[in-house]
Amino acid sequence: MKTGKSSAGDTKARILDATEKLFTEVGYEATSLRQVTSRAIVNLAAVNYHFRSKDIMMHAVLSRRLDPLNARRLALLDACEARWPGHAIRCEHVMGALFVPALQLARDPSVGGPSFLRLLGRVYSDTSPFIQQYLLEHYAPVYGRFFDAFARAIPALPRHELGWRLQFALKALAGVLAGQELASLLPAFTQGRQMSDAHVLAQLTAMVEAVLNVAQPSAEQRSALQSVFELGEQQQQQQIAQRAACVAAQPADTPDASVAAIAATMGEAASHAAALGKARTSARTVRNAGTKRAAVTSVPVRAREHTASFPSNPLDDWMRMRSRT
């Protein structure tokens, strides 16, 4: 017969397990207390007794998984930095310290097994303010340590440039981990071959490292894309002109509302013509930018850097806070 204490512990664990699964499936905003009680087979009073609110309950879910994970990550990063001090550390070493503990925990059924990776992906890809604020408050030192390690591994890349590239690469990886298609992607990725965790991680790391080390776009590349924008503007102009012609072809007794529509359409055409002229001016500016590069590089990086705007995540927020200090 179970004691009252063990029964209470089982109830709390069922609530946490149910919340974790729902959060992984639908995210923080869509997870409701009603869904949790239904999934855990408990009443609302039990949830209120153990956690008092959805936020406290989510804190418990995240802490029980992320605290052990980040402790392992920092310990492994310490060992890597001791083995490869200073700039001897490589991007692969840092990525290994970041993901090897996660892969190890994913092999452990006591912490969720394979679903642990999906939980991790959801945590880092969920854009709800609550999740992002929680991660920022609790794990900023972890992000700081790893960012500094990446900066030592890729010393030629300016820190502000490293910041947004790292955001992009790790967010893309987190999105894959959080997706339902992960189970089908891995067999396609390995193509039926037996691959060790190190081999799979090496493949993923190669993709991330390619993003981090990709060359800056050339003036020719920027000009080519600007030309596509101009073609798109021309097509839009033609569509507006066609609509205006159709409206103008209406009978002379067209109601006042149609006259207003003609005026609005012509005004829209004028607006787009002005935008097209501005785009062409911008294209010329891009082509002439090379002659001014030397003068720009003399300006301190902090004065001219611009933080890229992405959906909020802890690394974004940590980078924004760092740029103010």
C-alpha positions in Angstrom: 0.0 0.0 0.0 1.4 3.5 -0.9 1.9 6.0 1.8 0.4 9.5 1.7 3.9 10.9 1.0 4.7 8.6 -1.9 1.2 9.1 -3.3 1.7 12.9 -3.2 5.1 12.5 -4.9 3.5 10.4 -7.6 0.8 13.0 -8.2 3.4 15.8 -8.4 5.5 13.8 -10.9 2.5 13.0 -13.1 1.6 16.7 -13.2 5.2 17.6 -14.2 5.3 14.8 -16.8 2.0 15.9 -18.3 3.0 19.6 -18.4 6.4 18.7 -20.0 4.7 16.7 -22.8 2.1 19.3 -23.5 4.7 22.1 -23.5 6.8 20.0 -26.0 3.8 19.4 -28.2 2.2 22.8 -28.3 4.4 25.4 -26.5 3.9 27.5 -23.4 1.0 29.7 -24.5 -1.2 26.8 -25.7 -0.6 24.7 -22.6 -3.5 25.1 -20.2 -4.2 23.9 -16.6 -7.3 22.1 -17.9 -5.2 20.1 -20.4 -2.6 19.3 -17.7 -5.3 17.9 -15.3 -6.8 15.8 -18.0 -3.4 14.4 -19.2 -2.2 13.8 -15.6 -5.6 12.4 -14.4 -5.7 14.8 -11.4 -8.1 17.5 -10.4 -7.3 21.2 -10.4 -7.0 21.3 -6.6 -4.0 18.9 -6.9 -2.3 21.3 -9.3 -3.0 24.3 -7.1 -1.8 22.4 -4.0 1.6 21.5 -5.5 2.3 24.5 -7.7 -0.3 27.3 -7.1 0.0 28.6 -10.7 1.0 27.7 -14.3 4.1 29.8 -14.1 5.4 28.0 -11.0 4.6 24.7 -12.5 6.6 25.6 -15.7 9.5 26.8 -13.5 9.6 23.3 -12.0 9.4 21.6 -15.4 12.3 23.6 -16.8 14.5 23.5 -13.7 14.3 19.7 -13.3 15.6 19.2 -16.9 17.8 22.3 -17.6 19.6 22.6 -14.3 21.3 19.1 -14.6 21.9 19.7 -18.3 23.6 23.1 -17.8 25.7 21.8 -14.9 27.0 19.0 -17.2 27.6 21.5 -20.0 29.7 23.8 -17.9 31.7 21.0 -16.4 32.5 19.6 -19.9 33.4 23.1 -21.2 35.7 23.5 -18.2 37.4 20.2 -19.2 37.7 21.3 -22.8 39.2 24.7 -21.9 41.7 22.9 -19.7 42.6 20.5 -22.5 42.7 23.2 -25.2 43.5 26.5 -23.5 43.1 29.9 -25.1 42.7 29.9 -28.8 43.7 26.2 -29.1 40.0 25.4 -28.5 38.1 24.7 -31.7 34.5 25.3 -32.7 33.9 21.5 -32.6 35.1 21.4 -28.9 32.6 24.1 -27.9 29.7 22.5 -29.9 30.6 19.2 -28.3 30.4 20.7 -24.8 27.0 22.2 -25.7 25.4 19.1 -27.2 27.2 16.0 -25.9 25.5 16.3 -22.4 22.1 16.7 -24.2 22.7 13.6 -26.2 23.8 11.7 -23.1 20.6 12.7 -21.3 18.6 11.7 -24.3 19.9 8.2 -23.9 18.7 8.1 -20.2 15.0 7.0 -19.9 14.8 8.5 -16.4 15.0 12.0 -17.8 12.7 11.5 -20.8 14.9 9.6 -23.2 14.6 10.6 -26.9 11.9 13.1 -26.1 14.4 15.1 -24.1 15.9 16.5 -27.3 12.4 17.7 -28.5 11.9 19.3 -25.1 15.2 21.1 -25.4 14.4 22.2 -29.0 11.0 23.6 -27.8 12.6 25.5 -24.9 15.0 27.3 -27.1 12.6 27.9 -30.0 9.5 28.9 -27.9 9.1 32.7 -28.3 6.7 33.3 -25.4 7.9 36.1 -23.2 7.6 33.9 -20.1 9.9 31.2 -21.4 12.5 33.6 -22.7 12.5 35.7 -19.6 12.9 32.6 -17.4 15.9 31.4 -19.5 17.5 34.9 -19.5 17.2 35.2 -15.7 18.4 31.7 -14.8 20.9 30.8 -17.5 22.6 34.0 -18.7 26.0 32.9 -17.2 25.9 29.7 -19.2 25.3 31.6 -22.5 28.0 34.0 -21.6 30.6 31.2 -21.0 29.8 29.5 -24.3 29.7 32.8 -26.3 33.2 33.6 -25.0 34.4 30.1 -25.9 33.0 30.4 -29.4 34.8 33.8 -29.7 38.1 32.2 -28.8 37.5 29.4 -31.3 36.8 31.8 -34.1 39.0 34.9 -33.2 38.9 36.4 -36.7 35.1 37.0 -36.5 34.1 40.2 -34.7 32.0 39.5 -31.6 28.9 41.4 -32.9 29.0 39.4 -36.1 29.5 36.1 -34.2 26.5 37.0 -32.0 23.9 37.1 -34.8 25.4 34.2 -36.7 25.3 32.1 -33.6 21.7 33.1 -33.0 20.8 32.1 -36.5 22.6 28.7 -36.5 21.5 27.6 -33.1 17.9 28.7 -33.6 17.7 26.7 -36.8 19.1 23.6 -35.0 16.6 24.2 -32.1 13.7 24.4 -34.6 14.7 21.0 -36.0 15.0 19.4 -32.6 11.5 20.8 -31.6 9.8 19.6 -34.8 7.6 16.6 -35.2 9.6 15.5 -38.2 12.8 14.8 -36.3 12.2 11.1 -36.2 12.0 11.0 -40.0 14.8 13.4 -40.6 17.4 11.4 -38.8 17.1 8.2 -40.9 17.2 10.4 -44.0 20.2 12.2 -42.6 22.1 8.9 -41.9 20.8 7.3 -45.1 20.4 3.9 -43.3 24.0 3.9 -42.1 25.0 3.2 -38.6 26.3 6.5 -37.2 27.7 7.2 -33.7 26.6 10.2 -31.8 30.0 11.8 -32.5 29.4 11.3 -36.3 26.0 12.8 -36.2 27.1 15.7 -34.1 30.1 16.2 -36.4 27.7 16.6 -39.3 25.6 19.1 -37.5 28.6 21.0 -36.2 30.0 21.3 -39.8 26.7 23.0 -40.8 26.8 25.4 -37.8 30.5 26.1 -38.4 29.8 26.9 -42.1 27.3 29.5 -41.0 29.7 31.0 -38.5 32.6 31.2 -41.0 30.7 32.1 -44.2 32.2 35.1 -46.0 30.4 38.5 -45.9 28.3 39.1 -49.0 30.2 40.9 -51.8 29.0 44.1 -53.5 28.2 42.0 -56.6 25.9 39.7 -54.5 24.1 42.6 -52.9 23.7 44.3 -56.3 22.3 41.0 -57.8 19.7 40.8 -55.1 18.9 44.5 -55.4 18.2 43.8 -59.1 15.7 41.1 -58.2 14.0 43.6 -55.8 13.7 46.1 -58.7 12.2 43.4 -61.0 9.6 42.7 -58.3 8.8 46.4 -58.0 8.4 46.7 -61.8 6.0 43.7 -61.8 4.0 45.3 -59.0 3.9 48.6 -60.9 2.5 46.8 -63.9 -0.2 45.1 -61.8 -1.2 48.5 -60.3 -1.3 50.1 -63.8 -3.5 47.2 -65.1 -5.9 47.6 -62.2 -6.1 51.4 -62.8 -6.8 50.8 -66.5 -9.6 48.4 -65.7 -11.2 50.9 -63.4 -10.8 53.7 -65.9 -12.5 51.6 -68.5 -15.7 51.6 -66.5 -18.8 53.4 -68.0 -19.0 57.2 -67.6 -21.8 56.9 -65.0 -19.4 55.1 -62.6 -20.5 55.8 -59.0 -18.5 58.2 -56.9 -17.1 55.2 -55.0 -15.4 53.9 -58.2 -13.9 57.4 -58.8 -12.5 57.3 -55.4 -11.1 53.9 -56.1 -9.4 55.2 -59.3 -7.8 58.0 -57.3 -6.6 55.6 -54.6 -5.1 53.3 -57.2 -3.3 56.1 -59.0 -2.0 57.3 -55.6 -0.8 53.8 -54.9 1.0 53.8 -58.3 2.7 57.1 -57.5 3.8 55.8 -54.1 5.3 52.7 -55.6 7.0 54.7 -58.3 8.7 56.8 -55.5 9.7 53.5 -53.7 11.2 52.2 -56.9 13.2 55.3 -57.4 14.5 55.0 -53.9 15.4 51.3 -54.5 17.4 52.3 -57.5 19.2 55.0 -55.6 20.0 52.3 -52.9 21.4 50.0 -55.6 23.8 52.8 -56.7 24.8 53.4 -53.1 25.6 49.6 -52.7 27.8 49.7 -55.8 29.7 52.7 -54.4 30.0 51.4 -50.9 33.4 49.8 -51.5 35.1 53.2 -51.9 33.9 54.2 -48.4 34.7 51.0 -46.6 38.1 52.2 -45.3 36.6 55.2 -43.7 33.8 53.2 -42.1 36.2 50.7 -40.6 37.9 53.5 -38.7 34.8 54.0 -36.6 34.8 52.0 -33.3 32.7 48.8 -33.7 30.5 49.6 -30.7 29.5 53.0 -32.2 28.4 51.5 -35.6 27.2 48.0 -34.8 23.5 47.2 -35.2 21.9 44.3 -33.4 19.9 42.2 -35.8 16.2 41.8 -34.9 15.1 38.2 -34.4 12.3 36.7 -32.4 13.3 36.8 -28.8 15.4 34.0 -27.3 17.9 34.0 -24.4 20.9 34.5 -26.6 19.3 37.4 -28.3 18.4 39.1 -25.0 21.8 38.3 -23.5 23.5 39.9 -26.6 21.4 43.0 -26.3 22.2 43.3 -22.6 25.9 42.8 -23.3 25.9 45.6 -26.0 24.7 48.1 -23.4 27.4 47.4 -20.9 
